Amino acid sequence: MDIRSFLYVKKQKLSRYLSLKLSRNRTFTAMQLMLKTLETNQMLPQKLIALELFGFIGTSTTMDYQDLAEYIEMWELNPYYAAEAKKNISKATVVCGNSIKAIKEGEVLRKDYNFIVIDPNSASTFDDGSYESFGVFNHTLKYIADEAVIFVTIYSNLKKYASLYGNSVKDLDPKWINARKEFFQMENVIDGRGIDYLKAFEKIIIDHKMNVIFSQFLNRNECVGFGVFVIKKNKA
Ligand SMILES: C[S@@+](CC[C@H](N)C(=O)[O-])C[C@H]1O[C@@H](n2cnc3c(N)ncnc32)[C@H](O)[C@@H]1O
């Protein structure tokens, strides 16, 4: 473990504590708000059987739903983060390994997930050459129960994303931009409308002979959001 990872993990935990706990649970994360909305609309499974493909230490998503879950399987490549995840989410089965390979090759531990979270890193290409959720989204559909909810991270405004790191859009990896154009089948993949990014995921779901009962784009901050999909398998 290096000092940067150590400090990063401490910072993430402190920032969650300060923003949520000190507000005496009157502030919600985007995911918490969406979970409440799905629950009110009777679209959230009673007990979540959850698969989180890019777990980190659990502070930005897993902690939001852990109390609603009967089972949580978290995949995390970095052994230090995986060990922290196990401490933070005691009920989770944490697998330190490559979730992209696992979901493609059927190494995930169940076939009946009713809640899947895909919260990948942004610009970095994975070792299979894919970006964001593009290489895994379709594979997750092989491992869901008859009804399931999927949260997938969508980078919605790359101008703001780049400026967050003191860069401009011109500095972004052109291969990433091209991968986005191909996946989303959109010309403007820099600052398109949030809801327009949903269509590519919906098409994949429908191509798998499943119904999209509900979909929503939800901002997490000014440059990244979630696509949220409630899916039901077609009866054969
Ligand atoms: C954006 S973070 C996820 C945040 C997480 N959802 C949370 O609640 O804090 C992405 C994480 O995916 C991990 N990662 C990257 N490639 C991976 C892979 N192929 N398999 C599993 N984890 C991976 C990174 O180490 C990083 O911790």
The ligand as an SDF file (V2000), in Angstrom:
LIG
                    3D

 27 29  0  0  0  0  0  0  0  0999 V2000
  -15.1350    4.6550  -10.0450 C   0  0  0  0  0  0  0  0  0  0  0  0
  -14.4500    3.4780   -8.9570 S   0  0  0  0  0  0  0  0  0  0  0  0
  -15.9150    2.7050   -8.3110 C   0  0  0  0  0  0  0  0  0  0  0  0
  -16.5490    3.4090   -7.1190 C   0  0  0  0  0  0  0  0  0  0  0  0
  -17.4740    2.4780   -6.2970 C   0  0  0  0  0  0  0  0  0  0  0  0
  -18.6760    2.1610   -7.0260 N   0  0  0  0  0  0  0  0  0  0  0  0
  -17.7700    3.0070   -4.8730 C   0  0  0  0  0  0  0  0  0  0  0  0
  -18.8620    2.7740   -4.3330 O   0  0  0  0  0  0  0  0  0  0  0  0
  -16.9290    3.6410   -4.2550 O   0  0  0  0  0  0  0  0  0  0  0  0
  -13.8130    2.2680  -10.0610 C   0  0  0  0  0  0  0  0  0  0  0  0
  -13.0770    1.1440   -9.3800 C   0  0  0  0  0  0  0  0  0  0  0  0
  -12.9420    0.0570  -10.2990 O   0  0  0  0  0  0  0  0  0  0  0  0
  -11.7100   -0.6060  -10.0660 C   0  0  0  0  0  0  0  0  0  0  0  0
  -11.3890   -1.3680  -11.2930 N   0  0  0  0  0  0  0  0  0  0  0  0
  -10.8270   -0.9230  -12.4400 C   0  0  0  0  0  0  0  0  0  0  0  0
  -10.7560   -1.9200  -13.3490 N   0  0  0  0  0  0  0  0  0  0  0  0
  -11.3270   -3.0130  -12.7710 C   0  0  0  0  0  0  0  0  0  0  0  0
  -11.5760   -4.3520  -13.2110 C   0  0  0  0  0  0  0  0  0  0  0  0
  -11.2290   -4.7450  -14.4350 N   0  0  0  0  0  0  0  0  0  0  0  0
  -12.1730   -5.2140  -12.3550 N   0  0  0  0  0  0  0  0  0  0  0  0
  -12.5440   -4.8150  -11.1110 C   0  0  0  0  0  0  0  0  0  0  0  0
  -12.3300   -3.5590  -10.6310 N   0  0  0  0  0  0  0  0  0  0  0  0
  -11.7390   -2.6680  -11.4540 C   0  0  0  0  0  0  0  0  0  0  0  0
  -10.7440    0.5140   -9.7450 C   0  0  0  0  0  0  0  0  0  0  0  0
   -9.6440    0.0210   -8.9980 O   0  0  0  0  0  0  0  0  0  0  0  0
  -11.6510    1.4730   -8.9280 C   0  0  0  0  0  0  0  0  0  0  0  0
  -11.5280    1.2130   -7.5660 O   0  0  0  0  0  0  0  0  0  0  0  0
  1  2  1  0
  2  3  1  0
  2 10  1  0
  3  4  1  0
  4  5  1  0
  5  6  1  0
  5  7  1  0
  7  8  2  0
  7  9  1  0
 10 11  1  0
 11 12  1  0
 11 26  1  0
 12 13  1  0
 13 14  1  0
 13 24  1  0
 14 15  1  0
 14 23  1  0
 15 16  2  0
 16 17  1  0
 17 18  1  0
 17 23  2  0
 18 19  1  0
 18 20  2  0
 20 21  1  0
 21 22  2  0
 22 23  1  0
 24 25  1  0
 24 26  1  0
 26 27  1  0
M  CHG  2   2   1   9  -1
M  END
$$$$
